[in-house]
Amino acid sequence: MVDFFRPEERRRRFRASNTLPESYPVPTRSISNGEFDPLPQTRAQREVEARLETLAEENAPRLGQGRRDFLRSGSGMAAAFLAMNGVFGSLFRVDPAEASEPERAEERSRALASQFVFDDQVHFVHEDFDSDWMLDYGRYASKHWNPGMLDEVGLELDRYRFDNFIKEVFLDSDTKVCLVSSAPTTGDVRGLLVSNDQMAATRELVNRLAGSRRMLCHAVFTPGQDGWLEEVDRAIEVLKPDAFKGYTVGNPFHPQNLPYRLDDEALMYPFYEKVVASGITRICIHKGLLPRDYLTSLDGIWQYAKVDDVGRAAKDWPQIEFVIYHAGLRPYLAEPDIELAEFEKDGRIAWVSDLARIPEEYDVTNVHGEIGSAFANSCITNPRFCAAMMGTLIKGMGVDHVVWGTDSVWYGSPQWQIEALRRLEMPADLEERFGFAPLGSADGAVKRAILGENGARLYGLDPADTRDRVGEDHIAAMKREYHARGVGRSNATYGYVVDG
């Protein structure tokens, strides 16, 4: 996460955790991870809230639950998608009985709990998260499983709310393996960002705590900054990341910010030579997802967020897997209905369609579209647009090149996003007009591929073997005890929202 907000802009935005009703199982307004402007709440989203409240009022008393407990349950999650269907049309597959009969919701949850989910983009929660009781997990793990781990990471466990991250990602969702990420820093890591060393230390900590390979990590690279190639060498030799992460827009507020193109031979190709020689050949690149006022706030820089530099770089370096984060989705410039209307008119989604055309246009197979934040925000603002985005990526890149990512924990537990993809259906008219393939059932081939199999293949994991290993590790034991105590998801979110 990199914060593109200026101080005066930040004052007009609010922490989602302090603004949204904590008990809603699916967010009911656009949430930003700090890299783009969130939209004001739409009329449709307010209607979703009203319908969800009605469903809670109808079902909670009958089930002997309070409103809050109902909305934190599997039936509450189902009610949220019923409410969305009532507003946006039948875009999510949900049986009304799931909302009124808890055993039906639980049966579905148990049937899908072992599904292999690989999250290609996760982050620690922001520094001011105030759920201190979760720190006991780290203390317990240090006492019983890894006595040295607090010494290795020190106060960072508290500072970056590592333990809440474990709760949200591994205990409150079906995520089995994740890749922890960060962004270019201004040099001050006291805020939201974690350094390359901290990511590597956390990967080691989590995997030793779990007794299995639960976490992978990035190393961020910053082309053009002083000593950047030396830092790449150090990362390769010392940290051994699973992938590198870069922002072609750079860091707009860094005094030495230098935006770059992936196909810049003088600047980038020496870097590619290093990663190929190292065997760490996965490069994840932030594209799109800019502030809504990027034409003025990022004057002269925003064009580096486009995907027009990906094809040639991928063609020249077939040994490297280029993973394009957020699928290159340009930020919403207006109400999502307008974005959808533009797609309905010509079948194009700004920058996403450009990315989807690269495999055919350049005859390459080493470009992947990661959907973190792009999926999260589109599925709650206009799920038909979300379905169009997924159809565009799958048709152009192939279902085996669409990678699951959630940008959690900025959006809270990733479970609501997992459920949204499991339930999302392709409208029949989009299939007919644009040649999109059906998305299929929650455990069908398409969704299995996107939720986990593609990421596993990309990072050299065997889904079945990994699922079996993590199913018997220490975190799995923690999860069983956690659910036996009936704690449940908090439904909290941690990004930014705007008033209105």
C-alpha positions as CSV (number, residue, x, y, z in Angstrom):
1,M,0.0,0.0,0.0
2,V,1.3,3.4,-0.9
3,D,-0.6,6.5,0.2
4,F,-1.3,8.8,-2.8
5,F,-3.3,11.2,-0.6
6,R,-1.8,14.7,0.1
7,P,-2.2,15.9,3.8
8,E,-5.1,18.2,2.9
9,E,-6.8,15.3,0.9
10,R,-6.3,12.9,3.8
11,R,-8.2,15.2,6.1
12,R,-11.3,14.7,3.9
13,R,-11.2,10.9,4.1
14,F,-12.1,8.7,7.1
15,R,-10.9,5.4,8.4
16,A,-13.4,2.8,7.3
17,S,-13.0,1.1,10.7
18,N,-14.4,4.3,12.3
19,T,-17.1,5.0,9.8
20,L,-18.7,1.8,8.4
21,P,-21.2,-0.3,10.5
22,E,-18.8,-2.9,11.8
23,S,-21.4,-5.7,11.6
24,Y,-22.0,-5.6,7.8
25,P,-20.6,-8.8,6.4
26,V,-19.9,-7.1,3.0
27,P,-18.9,-3.5,2.7
28,T,-21.7,-1.1,1.6
29,R,-19.5,1.7,0.3
30,S,-16.3,2.0,-1.8
31,I,-13.2,1.5,0.3
32,S,-9.7,2.7,-0.7
33,N,-6.5,1.0,0.2
34,G,-4.8,4.5,-0.1
35,E,-3.9,4.2,-3.8
36,F,-7.1,5.6,-5.2
37,D,-10.0,7.9,-4.4
38,P,-13.0,6.0,-2.9
39,L,-16.4,6.9,-4.4
40,P,-19.0,8.4,-2.2
41,Q,-21.7,5.8,-1.2
42,T,-24.1,5.3,-4.1
43,R,-27.9,5.3,-3.9
44,A,-27.8,1.6,-4.8
45,Q,-25.4,0.8,-1.9
46,R,-27.7,2.7,0.5
47,E,-30.6,0.5,-0.7
48,V,-28.4,-2.6,-0.1
49,E,-27.9,-1.4,3.5
50,A,-31.7,-1.0,3.9
51,R,-32.5,-4.4,2.5
52,L,-29.8,-6.0,4.7
53,E,-31.1,-4.4,7.8
54,T,-34.6,-5.6,7.0
55,L,-33.3,-9.2,6.5
56,A,-31.5,-9.0,9.8
57,E,-34.6,-7.7,11.6
58,E,-36.7,-10.5,10.1
59,N,-34.3,-13.4,10.8
60,A,-32.3,-12.5,13.9
61,P,-35.1,-12.6,16.5
62,R,-36.6,-15.8,14.9
63,L,-33.2,-17.5,15.3
64,G,-32.7,-16.2,18.8
65,Q,-29.8,-14.0,17.8
66,G,-29.1,-10.3,18.1
67,R,-28.7,-8.3,14.9
68,R,-25.0,-8.2,15.3
69,D,-24.5,-11.9,15.8
70,F,-26.8,-12.7,12.9
71,L,-24.8,-10.5,10.5
72,R,-21.5,-12.0,11.6
73,S,-22.8,-15.5,10.8
74,G,-22.9,-17.5,7.6
75,S,-26.6,-16.6,7.3
76,G,-25.7,-13.0,7.6
77,M,-23.2,-13.3,4.8
78,A,-25.9,-14.9,2.6
79,A,-28.3,-12.1,3.6
80,A,-25.8,-9.6,2.3
81,F,-25.7,-11.2,-1.2
82,L,-29.5,-11.5,-1.2
83,A,-29.7,-7.8,-0.5
84,M,-27.3,-7.1,-3.4
85,N,-29.3,-9.3,-5.7
86,G,-32.4,-7.3,-4.8
87,V,-30.7,-4.1,-5.9
88,F,-28.4,-5.1,-8.7
89,G,-30.2,-8.1,-10.2
90,S,-29.5,-11.8,-9.7
91,L,-25.7,-11.7,-10.1
92,F,-24.8,-13.8,-7.0
93,R,-25.8,-17.4,-6.6
94,V,-27.4,-17.6,-3.1
95,D,-30.2,-19.7,-1.8
96,P,-32.7,-17.7,0.3
97,A,-32.8,-20.6,2.8
98,E,-29.1,-19.8,3.7
99,A,-30.2,-16.6,5.3
100,S,-33.1,-18.1,7.3
101,E,-31.7,-21.6,8.1
102,P,-28.2,-21.4,9.7
103,E,-27.7,-25.1,9.1
104,R,-27.9,-24.5,5.4
105,A,-25.3,-21.8,5.5
106,E,-23.1,-23.9,7.7
107,E,-23.4,-26.9,5.4
108,R,-22.3,-24.8,2.5
109,S,-19.4,-23.3,4.5
110,R,-18.1,-26.7,5.5
111,A,-18.3,-28.0,2.0
112,L,-16.1,-25.2,0.7
113,A,-13.8,-24.8,3.7
114,S,-11.0,-27.0,2.3
115,Q,-10.9,-25.3,-1.1
116,F,-7.4,-24.2,-1.9
117,V,-7.2,-20.4,-1.8
118,F,-4.0,-18.6,-2.6
119,D,-4.0,-14.8,-2.0
120,D,-1.4,-13.1,-4.1
121,Q,-1.6,-9.8,-2.3
122,V,-2.0,-9.2,1.5
123,H,-0.8,-6.5,3.8
124,F,-0.6,-5.8,7.5
125,V,-3.3,-3.7,9.1
126,H,-2.6,0.0,9.8
127,E,-0.7,1.1,12.8
128,D,-3.7,2.6,14.8
129,F,-5.7,-0.6,14.8
130,D,-6.9,-1.0,18.4
131,S,-7.7,-4.7,19.0
132,D,-4.9,-5.3,21.5
133,W,-6.3,-8.6,22.7
134,M,-5.2,-10.3,19.5
135,L,-1.6,-9.7,20.5
136,D,-1.9,-12.8,22.8
137,Y,-1.6,-15.0,19.7
138,G,1.9,-13.8,19.1
139,R,2.8,-14.2,22.7
140,Y,1.3,-17.7,22.8
141,A,3.2,-18.7,19.7
142,S,6.5,-17.3,21.0
143,K,6.0,-19.2,24.3
144,H,5.0,-22.5,22.8
145,W,6.3,-22.8,19.2
146,N,9.1,-20.4,18.4
147,P,10.8,-18.8,21.5
148,G,13.0,-16.6,19.3
149,M,10.4,-15.0,17.0
150,L,9.7,-11.9,19.1
151,D,13.4,-11.2,19.2
152,E,13.6,-11.5,15.5
153,V,10.8,-9.1,14.7
154,G,10.7,-7.2,18.0
155,L,8.1,-4.5,18.3
156,E,7.0,-4.8,14.7
157,L,4.5,-7.5,15.9
158,D,2.7,-4.8,17.9
159,R,3.3,-2.0,15.6
160,Y,1.9,-3.5,12.4
161,R,-0.7,-5.6,14.2
162,F,0.7,-8.8,12.9
163,D,-1.5,-10.9,15.1
164,N,-4.7,-9.3,13.9
165,F,-3.5,-10.0,10.4
166,I,-3.2,-13.7,11.3
167,K,-6.8,-13.6,12.7
168,E,-8.3,-11.9,9.7
169,V,-6.5,-13.8,6.9
170,F,-6.1,-17.3,8.4
171,L,-8.6,-17.7,11.1
172,D,-11.5,-15.7,9.6
173,S,-11.2,-16.8,6.0
174,D,-10.6,-19.9,3.9
175,T,-7.2,-18.5,2.7
176,K,-4.6,-21.2,2.9
177,V,-1.5,-19.5,1.6
178,C,-0.7,-15.8,1.0
179,L,2.0,-13.5,-0.3
180,V,2.7,-10.5,1.9
181,S,3.4,-7.3,0.0
182,S,4.4,-3.6,0.5
183,A,5.1,-0.6,-1.6
184,P,7.9,2.0,-2.2
185,T,8.5,4.0,0.9
186,T,9.6,7.6,1.5
187,G,12.2,6.2,3.8
188,D,10.0,6.6,6.9
189,V,8.7,3.1,7.7
190,R,6.9,4.2,10.9
191,G,3.6,4.4,9.1
192,L,1.7,1.9,7.0
193,L,4.5,0.3,5.1
194,V,6.7,-2.7,5.9
195,S,10.3,-3.0,4.6
196,N,11.8,-5.8,2.6
197,D,13.5,-7.1,5.7
198,Q,10.3,-7.0,7.6
199,M,8.4,-8.9,4.9
200,A,11.1,-11.6,4.8
201,A,11.2,-11.8,8.6
202,T,7.5,-12.1,8.8
203,R,7.4,-14.9,6.2
204,E,10.0,-16.8,8.3
205,L,8.0,-16.1,11.4
206,V,4.6,-17.3,10.0
207,N,6.0,-20.4,8.4
208,R,7.9,-21.4,11.6
209,L,4.8,-20.6,13.7
210,A,2.6,-22.7,11.4
211,G,5.0,-25.5,10.8
212,S,4.2,-25.3,7.1
213,R,4.6,-22.9,4.1
214,R,1.8,-20.5,4.8
215,M,3.4,-17.3,3.6
216,L,5.5,-16.0,0.7
217,C,6.9,-12.5,0.4
218,H,7.8,-9.7,-2.0
219,A,10.9,-7.5,-2.1
220,V,10.1,-4.0,-3.4
221,F,12.4,-2.6,-6.0
222,T,12.7,1.1,-6.9
223,P,14.3,1.7,-10.3
224,G,16.3,4.9,-10.6
225,Q,16.7,5.5,-6.9
226,D,20.3,5.6,-5.5
227,G,21.6,2.1,-4.9
228,W,18.5,0.3,-6.1
229,L,20.3,-2.4,-8.0
230,E,22.5,-3.0,-5.0
231,E,19.4,-3.5,-2.9
232,V,18.1,-6.0,-5.5
233,D,21.4,-7.9,-5.2
234,R,21.1,-7.8,-1.4
235,A,17.5,-9.0,-1.5
236,I,18.5,-11.9,-3.8
237,E,21.4,-13.0,-1.7
238,V,20.0,-12.4,1.8
239,L,16.2,-12.2,1.8
240,K,15.5,-14.6,-1.1
241,P,12.0,-13.2,-1.8
242,D,9.4,-15.2,-3.7
243,A,8.8,-12.3,-6.1
244,F,9.7,-8.7,-6.7
245,K,7.2,-5.9,-6.5
246,G,7.3,-2.5,-8.3
247,Y,5.3,0.6,-9.0
248,T,5.9,2.1,-12.5
249,V,4.5,5.4,-11.2
250,G,7.2,5.3,-8.5
251,N,6.3,7.1,-5.3
252,P,5.0,10.5,-6.3
253,F,5.9,12.1,-3.0
254,H,9.5,10.7,-2.7
255,P,12.1,13.4,-3.4
256,Q,13.9,11.1,-5.7
257,N,10.8,9.7,-7.5
258,L,11.5,8.4,-10.9
259,P,8.6,6.8,-12.8
260,Y,9.7,4.2,-15.4
261,R,8.5,1.9,-18.1
262,L,8.9,-1.9,-18.0
263,D,10.4,-1.8,-21.6
264,D,13.1,0.7,-20.8
265,E,16.1,-1.2,-22.0
266,A,18.7,0.9,-20.3
267,L,17.1,1.0,-16.9
268,M,15.1,-2.2,-16.6
269,Y,16.9,-4.9,-18.6
270,P,19.9,-5.1,-16.3
271,F,17.4,-5.8,-13.5
272,Y,15.8,-8.5,-15.5
273,E,19.2,-10.1,-16.1
274,K,19.7,-10.3,-12.4
275,V,16.3,-11.9,-11.6
276,V,16.7,-14.4,-14.3
277,A,20.1,-15.4,-13.1
278,S,18.8,-15.6,-9.5
279,G,15.8,-17.8,-10.5
280,I,13.4,-15.4,-8.8
281,T,11.5,-14.7,-12.0
282,R,8.1,-13.4,-10.8
283,I,7.7,-9.6,-11.0
284,C,4.5,-8.1,-9.7
285,I,3.7,-4.6,-11.0
286,H,1.2,-2.1,-9.7
287,K,-0.8,-0.7,-12.7
288,G,-3.9,1.4,-12.8
289,L,-5.9,2.1,-9.7
290,L,-4.9,5.8,-9.5
291,P,-6.5,8.7,-7.7
292,R,-9.6,9.9,-9.4
293,D,-7.9,13.3,-10.0
294,Y,-4.8,11.7,-11.4
295,L,-4.7,14.0,-14.5
296,T,-3.9,16.9,-12.2
297,S,-2.5,15.4,-9.0
298,L,-0.1,13.1,-11.0
299,D,0.5,15.4,-13.9
300,G,3.2,13.8,-16.1
301,I,3.3,10.6,-14.1
302,W,0.0,8.9,-14.6
303,Q,0.7,7.5,-18.0
304,Y,3.3,5.2,-16.4
305,A,0.4,3.4,-14.8
306,K,-0.9,2.3,-18.2
307,V,-0.1,-1.2,-19.4
308,D,1.4,-0.2,-22.8
309,D,4.9,-1.1,-21.6
310,V,4.0,-4.7,-20.6
311,G,3.8,-6.5,-23.9
312,R,7.3,-5.7,-25.2
313,A,9.0,-6.4,-21.9
314,A,7.1,-9.8,-21.7
315,K,8.1,-10.6,-25.3
316,D,11.8,-9.8,-24.7
317,W,11.9,-11.7,-21.4
318,P,9.9,-14.9,-21.7
319,Q,11.8,-16.3,-18.7
320,I,10.0,-13.8,-16.5
321,E,6.4,-14.0,-15.3
322,F,4.8,-10.5,-15.2
323,V,2.0,-10.3,-12.7
324,I,0.0,-7.1,-13.3
325,Y,-1.7,-6.0,-10.1
326,H,-5.2,-4.7,-10.0
327,A,-5.5,-6.0,-13.6
328,G,-4.5,-2.5,-14.7
329,L,-8.0,-1.2,-13.8
330,R,-8.2,2.6,-14.3
331,P,-10.0,4.3,-11.4
332,Y,-13.6,5.0,-11.6
333,L,-13.9,8.5,-13.1
334,A,-17.6,8.8,-12.4
335,E,-20.5,6.8,-10.9
336,P,-19.9,3.1,-11.7
337,D,-23.1,3.1,-13.8
338,I,-21.3,5.3,-16.2
339,E,-18.3,3.0,-16.4
340,L,-20.7,0.1,-17.1
341,A,-22.5,2.1,-19.7
342,E,-19.2,2.7,-21.5
343,F,-18.5,-1.0,-21.5
344,E,-22.0,-1.9,-22.7
345,K,-21.5,0.5,-25.6
346,D,-18.1,-0.8,-27.0
347,G,-17.1,-3.8,-24.9
348,R,-14.1,-2.1,-23.5
349,I,-12.9,-1.5,-19.9
350,A,-10.2,1.2,-19.7
351,W,-6.8,-0.4,-19.4
352,V,-8.2,-3.8,-18.4
353,S,-9.0,-4.6,-22.0
354,D,-5.6,-3.4,-23.1
355,L,-4.0,-5.9,-20.6
356,A,-6.3,-8.7,-21.8
357,R,-5.2,-8.2,-25.4
358,I,-1.5,-8.5,-24.7
359,P,-1.2,-12.3,-24.9
360,E,-2.6,-12.4,-28.4
361,E,-1.1,-9.1,-29.6
362,Y,2.4,-10.0,-28.5
363,D,2.1,-13.8,-28.7
364,V,3.2,-14.3,-25.0
365,T,2.1,-16.5,-22.2
366,N,4.0,-14.9,-19.3
367,V,1.5,-12.1,-18.4
368,H,-1.0,-12.5,-15.6
369,G,-3.8,-10.3,-14.3
370,E,-4.1,-10.0,-10.5
371,I,-7.4,-8.6,-9.4
372,G,-6.7,-7.2,-5.9
373,S,-8.8,-4.1,-5.1
374,A,-10.2,-4.1,-8.6
375,F,-12.5,-7.0,-7.7
376,A,-13.2,-5.9,-4.2
377,N,-14.5,-2.5,-5.1
378,S,-16.3,-3.3,-8.4
379,C,-18.2,-6.2,-6.9
380,I,-19.8,-4.0,-4.2
381,T,-20.4,-0.9,-6.4
382,N,-21.7,-2.6,-9.6
383,P,-21.4,-6.4,-9.7
384,R,-22.4,-6.5,-13.4
385,F,-19.4,-4.3,-14.2
386,C,-17.3,-6.7,-12.0
387,A,-18.6,-9.7,-14.0
388,A,-17.7,-7.8,-17.2
389,M,-14.2,-7.2,-15.9
390,M,-13.8,-10.9,-15.0
391,G,-15.1,-12.0,-18.4
392,T,-12.8,-9.6,-20.2
393,L,-9.7,-11.0,-18.4
394,I,-10.7,-14.6,-18.8
395,K,-11.5,-14.3,-22.5
396,G,-8.3,-12.4,-23.3
397,M,-5.7,-13.9,-20.9
398,G,-7.2,-17.4,-20.3
399,V,-8.7,-18.5,-17.1
400,D,-5.3,-19.9,-16.1
401,H,-3.7,-16.4,-16.1
402,V,-6.2,-14.6,-13.8
403,V,-4.7,-14.5,-10.2
404,W,-6.6,-14.1,-7.0
405,G,-5.6,-11.2,-4.7
406,T,-7.6,-9.3,-2.1
407,D,-5.4,-6.4,-0.8
408,S,-6.4,-7.6,2.6
409,V,-6.4,-6.6,5.4
410,W,-7.2,-3.1,4.1
411,Y,-10.7,-4.5,3.4
412,G,-10.9,-6.6,6.5
413,S,-11.0,-10.4,6.4
414,P,-10.8,-11.6,2.8
415,Q,-13.7,-14.0,3.3
416,W,-16.4,-11.7,1.9
417,Q,-14.3,-11.3,-1.3
418,I,-13.9,-15.1,-1.5
419,E,-17.6,-15.5,-1.1
420,A,-18.3,-12.8,-3.7
421,L,-16.3,-14.7,-6.3
422,R,-17.7,-18.0,-5.4
423,R,-21.2,-16.7,-5.8
424,L,-20.7,-14.3,-8.8
425,E,-22.4,-15.4,-12.0
426,M,-21.9,-14.2,-15.6
427,P,-25.1,-12.6,-16.9
428,A,-26.4,-14.6,-19.8
429,D,-26.7,-11.5,-22.1
430,L,-23.0,-10.7,-21.5
431,E,-22.1,-14.3,-22.4
432,E,-24.1,-13.9,-25.7
433,R,-23.0,-10.4,-26.7
434,F,-19.3,-10.6,-25.8
435,G,-18.5,-14.3,-25.9
436,F,-17.8,-14.5,-22.1
437,A,-17.6,-17.9,-20.6
438,P,-19.8,-18.8,-17.6
439,L,-18.1,-18.5,-14.2
440,G,-19.6,-21.7,-13.0
441,S,-20.2,-23.1,-9.5
442,A,-18.3,-22.1,-6.3
443,D,-16.1,-25.2,-6.6
444,G,-16.1,-25.4,-10.4
445,A,-13.0,-25.4,-12.6
446,V,-13.1,-21.6,-13.3
447,K,-13.3,-20.5,-9.7
448,R,-10.9,-23.1,-8.4
449,A,-8.3,-21.9,-10.9
450,I,-8.7,-18.3,-10.0
451,L,-9.0,-18.7,-6.3
452,G,-5.9,-20.9,-5.9
453,E,-4.6,-23.1,-8.6
454,N,-3.2,-20.3,-10.8
455,G,-1.3,-18.7,-7.9
456,A,0.0,-22.1,-6.8
457,R,1.3,-22.9,-10.3
458,L,2.9,-19.5,-10.6
459,Y,4.8,-20.0,-7.3
460,G,5.6,-23.6,-7.7
461,L,3.2,-25.0,-5.1
462,D,1.1,-28.2,-5.4
463,P,-2.4,-27.2,-4.4
464,A,-3.4,-30.7,-3.0
465,D,-0.2,-31.3,-1.1
466,T,-0.1,-27.7,0.3
467,R,-3.8,-27.9,1.3
468,D,-3.1,-31.2,3.2
469,R,0.0,-29.8,4.9
470,V,-1.7,-26.5,6.1
471,G,-4.7,-28.5,7.2
472,E,-2.7,-30.2,9.9
473,D,-0.4,-27.3,10.9
474,H,-0.4,-25.1,14.0
475,I,-2.5,-22.4,12.4
476,A,-5.1,-24.9,11.5
477,A,-5.2,-26.0,15.1
478,M,-5.6,-22.4,16.2
479,K,-8.4,-22.0,13.8
480,R,-10.2,-25.0,15.1
481,E,-9.9,-23.8,18.7
482,Y,-10.9,-20.3,17.6
483,H,-14.1,-21.4,15.9
484,A,-14.9,-23.8,18.8
485,R,-15.0,-20.8,21.0
486,G,-17.4,-19.1,18.7
487,V,-15.5,-15.8,18.3
488,G,-16.4,-15.1,14.7
489,R,-15.4,-12.5,12.2
490,S,-15.4,-8.9,13.3
491,N,-16.5,-7.7,9.8
492,A,-14.2,-4.7,10.4
493,T,-12.5,-2.9,7.5
494,Y,-9.4,-0.7,7.6
495,G,-9.1,1.3,4.5
496,Y,-10.4,4.8,3.6
497,V,-13.9,6.0,2.8
498,V,-15.3,9.4,1.9
499,D,-18.4,11.0,3.4
500,G,-21.5,11.3,1.3
